[in-house]
Amino acid sequence: MTFPSAGRPITTAPWPRTEHGIFEYETGADGERTALRQPEGYLALLADFARGAPLKAGYGDAALARP
């Protein structure tokens, strides 16, 4: 199986304490998660990517993993 991204450099940017929708959350005493906000740096990363600008060294506390 091949993937369209095979052989292409891909950077990932996971943020701690976020879910799939890229929202920070807090967990209540009952175990329920409440979405709070998008993490710091998320919208800046999206804007840089959309403009085709080189990604900066950091975006909030995202753990950038570069190829």
Order of alpha helices (4+ residues) and beta strands (2+ residues): beta-beta-alpha
